[in-house]
Amino acid sequence: NIFYGGAVFFFLMLIGLTFDTMGTLPKRDNRENLTESVLRGKHIWETRNCIGCHTLMGEGAYFAPELGNVYKRRGPAFIKAWIQGQPTGAPGRRQMPNFHLNEQQLDDMVEFLKYTSEINTSNWPPNIEG
């Protein structure tokens, strides 16, 4: 029966693609650079709801800039100064709240953003400016 043959064929395709994906992920996900500092930075990212305004590798809100490659675009000193200098008070501009992060938390956020910038996203986004 063609139905059973097709079902078996596509099930085997699913299994094959699953194994291929699971074998490819470790080569692309940057897990060898996952540190305690990166995990603390991710915790800050989650608890301060950064994704409520920003996108990270295309996921999240589109109110504020993409941050998946901000480390490559701006560097650690700029990131820390920008977070500390909010809100800017510039009229007519979207304002980021000041989260009152201490130096260790700022370092952890920078490490998290550095980690995400090193994940192999197959050159996405194509524009480095996000």
C-alpha positions in Angstrom: 0.0 0.0 0.0 1.4 3.4 -1.0 0.2 5.1 2.2 2.3 2.8 4.4 5.3 3.1 2.1 5.1 6.9 2.1 4.6 7.0 5.9 7.7 4.8 6.5 9.7 6.8 4.0 8.9 10.2 5.6 9.4 8.8 9.1 12.9 7.6 8.1 13.5 11.0 6.6 12.5 12.6 9.9 14.8 10.4 11.8 17.7 11.1 9.4 17.2 14.9 9.6 16.9 14.8 13.3 20.3 13.0 13.7 21.9 15.4 11.2 20.6 18.4 13.1 21.8 17.0 16.4 25.2 16.4 14.9 25.4 19.9 13.4 24.3 21.9 16.5 27.5 21.3 18.6 29.6 22.7 15.7 27.5 25.9 15.6 26.2 26.7 19.1 29.5 27.9 20.7 28.9 25.7 23.8 32.7 25.4 24.5 32.6 29.1 25.5 29.7 28.8 27.9 30.9 30.1 31.3 29.4 31.1 34.7 29.6 34.7 33.7 27.7 34.0 30.5 25.0 32.2 32.5 24.7 35.1 34.9 24.4 37.5 32.0 21.7 35.4 30.5 19.9 35.4 33.9 20.1 39.2 33.9 18.8 39.2 30.3 15.8 37.1 31.3 15.0 38.8 34.7 15.2 42.3 33.3 13.0 41.2 30.3 15.4 42.6 27.7 13.7 40.5 25.1 10.5 42.5 25.7 12.1 45.3 23.7 15.1 43.8 21.9 15.6 40.9 19.6 18.4 38.4 20.1 19.2 36.4 16.9 15.8 37.4 15.5 13.7 36.3 18.6 11.9 38.9 20.7 10.3 42.3 20.3 11.2 44.8 17.5 10.9 47.9 19.7 14.7 48.3 20.2 17.8 47.1 18.2 18.9 43.5 17.6 21.5 42.6 20.1 22.8 39.3 18.7 25.8 41.0 17.1 26.0 44.2 19.2 29.3 43.0 20.7 30.9 42.9 17.2 29.3 46.2 16.3 30.1 48.3 19.3 32.4 46.4 21.7 32.4 45.9 25.5 33.1 49.5 26.6 30.3 51.0 24.6 27.8 48.3 25.8 28.6 49.0 29.4 28.5 52.8 28.9 25.2 52.6 27.0 23.5 50.5 29.7 24.7 52.8 32.5 23.7 56.0 30.6 20.0 55.1 30.2 17.6 56.7 29.9 19.2 59.4 27.7 16.4 61.8 28.0 16.6 62.6 24.3 13.2 64.0 23.2 11.2 62.0 20.7 13.4 58.9 21.2 12.6 55.5 22.7 14.0 55.3 26.1 15.6 52.3 27.8 15.2 52.1 31.6 18.2 52.2 33.9 18.5 48.8 35.5 21.1 50.0 38.0 23.4 47.1 37.3 26.7 46.9 39.3 30.1 46.4 37.6 29.9 42.6 37.9 26.4 42.5 36.4 27.6 44.7 33.5 30.6 42.5 32.9 28.2 39.5 32.9 25.9 41.1 30.4 28.9 41.9 28.2 30.0 38.3 28.4 26.5 37.1 27.5 26.4 39.4 24.5 29.9 38.4 23.4 28.9 34.7 23.7 25.8 35.3 21.5 27.8 37.2 18.9 30.1 34.1 18.5 27.3 31.7 17.7 27.4 30.6 14.1 24.1 32.0 12.6 25.2 31.4 9.0 25.8 35.1 8.6 22.5 36.3 9.9 21.6 39.1 10.0 23.2 40.0 6.7 23.6 43.6 7.8 26.0 43.9 10.7 24.0 46.8 12.0 21.2 44.4 12.9 
